[in-house]
Amino acid sequence: MPLAQLLAQYGPGSYGPPWSWDDEVRDLVDQDPSYQRELEAELLAQGVREPVLLGPDGRVWDGHHRVVAAIRLGLPDLPVLVAAETPA
């Protein structure tokens, strides 16, 4: 999926509105900058191998760090998997 489309259609889901992707980038990088740098280096070297899990509720369910890495690296696309329904 094009990164721009993902960012426009899906929210981070971490804290709910008005939490934005800009907030998510700052939060995840501030929490553990070394982890984020390592992930970014891995994605540059190997590409994104695990898809980002998108929920039917318009939120990213899994893969927040990968999305943030894609934003910071300027990656054009991310592999995604769209969940069919909300878990019970």
Secondary structure, DSSP 4 states (H G I P E B T S, - for coil): -BHHHHHHH-B--SS-TT--HHHHHHHHHHH-HHHHHHHHHHHHHH---SPEEE-TTSBEEE-HHHHHHHHHHT-SB--EEE-SS---
